[in-house]
């Protein structure tokens, strides 16, 4: 039970972190294009 909850929480955090990285990468790419 505990491991399942921890893995689920970690997955949510990693997903949020990935979204943030994607946003930053998109901004950097746009700046590089300009």
Kinemage of the C-alpha trace (Angstrom):
@kinemage 1
@onewidth
@group {chain A} dominant
@subgroup {mainchain}
@vectorlist {calphas} color= white
{ca unk a 1} P 0.000 0.000 0.000
{ca unk a 2} L 2.611 2.550 1.076
{ca unk a 3} L 4.821 1.851 -1.936
{ca unk a 4} L 1.860 2.279 -4.284
{ca unk a 5} L 0.991 5.681 -2.775
{ca unk a 6} L 4.628 6.822 -2.935
{ca unk a 7} L 5.024 5.740 -6.567
{ca unk a 8} L 1.770 7.489 -7.500
{ca unk a 9} L 2.867 10.710 -5.786
{ca unk a 10} L 6.292 10.491 -7.453
{ca unk a 11} L 4.678 9.956 -10.861
{ca unk a 12} L 2.492 13.059 -10.418
{ca unk a 13} L 5.493 15.135 -9.370
{ca unk a 14} L 7.536 13.869 -12.330
{ca unk a 15} L 4.687 14.664 -14.745
{ca unk a 16} L 4.443 18.226 -13.405
{ca unk a 17} L 8.231 18.588 -13.606
{ca unk a 18} L 8.181 17.339 -17.215
{ca unk a 19} L 5.500 19.879 -18.153
{ca unk a 20} L 7.603 22.676 -16.659
{ca unk a 21} L 10.680 21.524 -18.608
{ca unk a 22} L 8.639 21.384 -21.819
{ca unk a 23} L 7.440 24.970 -21.272
{ca unk a 24} L 10.989 26.211 -20.649
{ca unk a 25} L 12.283 24.325 -23.707
{ca unk a 26} L 9.536 25.863 -25.864
{ca unk a 27} L 10.429 29.364 -24.634
{ca unk a 28} L 14.141 28.783 -25.311
{ca unk a 29} L 13.395 27.456 -28.801
{ca unk a 30} L 11.227 30.498 -29.576
{ca unk a 31} L 13.974 32.861 -28.360
{ca unk a 32} L 16.560 31.001 -30.457
{ca unk a 33} L 14.352 31.300 -33.547
{ca unk a 34} L 14.074 35.060 -33.050
